[in-house]
Amino acid sequence: MITILDGYTDEPACLGVPPYIAPSVRYAGGAIASAGHQWQYRTIDQWRSGASIDGDTLLVIAGALVPGRYLRGMPISYNELKKIAESFSGTVILGGASARYGLGRGGGKTARAVTSLVDYAASGDVDAFIYDFLYADVRQRQRTLREWREWSAAGSQVVTHHPDFPQPLVAEIETFRGCPRYITGGCSFCMEPEIGKPTMREVEDIVAEVQALYQCGVRNFRLGGQSCFYSYGAHGMGRTEVPEPDVGTIKKLLTSIRQVAPQLHVLHTDNANPAVLSEFPEKAREITELIVAYCTAGNTAALGMETADERVIEENNLNATPEQTLKAIEIINEKGKRGGRNGLPVFLPGLNILYGLPGESTATYAKNLKFLHSVKEAGWWLRRVNIRQVVAIRLPRIPVNPHLFYKFKKTVNEQINRPFLQKIVPCGTVLRDVFLEINRGNTTFGRQSGSYPLLVCLPYKKPLRTWTDVKILDHGYRSVTGIEYPLNINKASLDALSQLPTVGLKRAARIIQHRPFGTTEEVQKALDEQFDIQDVASWISFS
């Protein structure tokens, strides 16, 4: 038996940190099953909690190379991999981006090589490697399209062994691999162009994978496995850096997914190249309309502008100019800005800004801030601005001035992120279906399912792994504070009641002393004359 140990994946075109599950672990399960062998699936968090690793072969899949901050589910560390490999009596194989580049240690740092810790490192596709290995053939290669089709469906059962199954698990889905800009080397820092010419999956193959996962019980899907969703099925791939979008292919994909997964809860996308939207604005608008129509609310397209400094753009062969990015932001806002069922806008752009690239100077910070203010002044919204330091994979490590970097982040949080959040989800907005994930002290944190979910804070303790609607009270830089909606005034705790508008601890104590209540008039009578029940009437319930 082979144990698949999920060390979690966070790559430019793939996310597999809980609540997401990466395609690679599912493909590996499908490949093992196709070779006639049994598999066991474990996450690194399950191992941390004492779960056993059995069998005679251990397949570790890891690749957290994009610097991120995680609410829970930290990727495997070097010391953990070392301990696991040394204690396992059989063959240890490492797959994923870590087999090629090492384990990421955060932005601004070089990835740490780990291949010496294992018996084999699969520098190609880990699913193809394990399949060949089980037939006593050790080689590095990519899976074929036929294998991709078969293994993606055959490995769907892996999801049922994930701790987050069935909810809030989000299945990451690949539409194509590689970057259309590989012909010029792509962005200097990115691993995607090294894959070579993009390999496009057939609509039918993607839909078959979604159907298999849906039949297993998955209800949340993210079409995040590609460098640019708008480029799926595009014309000119391999001949031009900016291929022409194919509206019909994307419509076929989205409509077919909704047919085979009619009761899905989440369907989101990810990455978009601003240059593609800017170069083909009418087709980009049509695709945006399709995303709004067939995907679910709260969707985000991460735009990889990386910098607004023309010198840095040129020296690093980056995706897009500031003008192209502003146009892409406009196109997405035109159709996606309206409110959705879950309390968030239907579809908004996000923006990645990266530091640690050749050509940067003090002026880079000013240019980036000026660009962000231009978005704000134009009236367009950004769901989030993600500011990171590059992980040195293809580039030598370039030190970033910590004072300038953290000052920039603070300024962006205060002048951009919080004001945008206050517009996107004003106080009083109800966020539907928030999954409560962790307690820290007397505080509970949760998120909705989907791409780049908003962190939601309840300033009191609640049982975990439950769903609730939350009404917003206040805004942080990347999070909101709120209370359950509606708040059952006859059962809520003192801490929860005290968070109601104009209530506070003393009035909350009087509410508890005089309850149960049946009407707002009864609540008003139990409290002081200065209290106006209308301040909380729309926040509470009595049962």
Buried (B, 14 or more C-beta within 10 A) or exposed (E): EBBBBBBBBBBBBBBBBBBBBBBBBBBBBBBBBBBEBEBBBBBBBBBEEEBEBEBEBBBBBBBBBBBBEEBEBBBBBBEBBBEBBEEBEBBBBBBBBBBBBBBBBEBBBBBBEBBEBBBBBBBBBBBBBBBBBBEEEEEBBBBEEEBBBBBBBBBBBBBBBBBBBBBBBBBBBBBBBBBBBBBEBBBBBBBBBBBBEBBBBBBEBBBBBBBBBBEBEBBBBBBBBBBBBBBBBBEEBEEBBBBBBBBEBBBBBBBBBBEBBEEBBBBBBBBBBBBBBBBBBEBBBBBBBBBBEBBBBBBBBBBBBBBBBEBBBEBBBBBBBBEBBBBBBBBBBEBBBEEBEBBBBBBBBBBBBBBBBEBBEEEBBEBBBEBBEBBBEEEBBBBBBBBBBBBBBBBEEBEBEEEBBEEBBEBBBEBBBBEBBBBBBEBEBBBBBBBBBEBEEEBBBBBBBBBBBBBBBBBBBBEEEEBBBBBBBEBBBBBBBBBBBBBEBBEBBEBBBBBBBEBEEEBBBBBBEEBEBEEBEBBBEBBEEEBEBEEBEEBBEBE
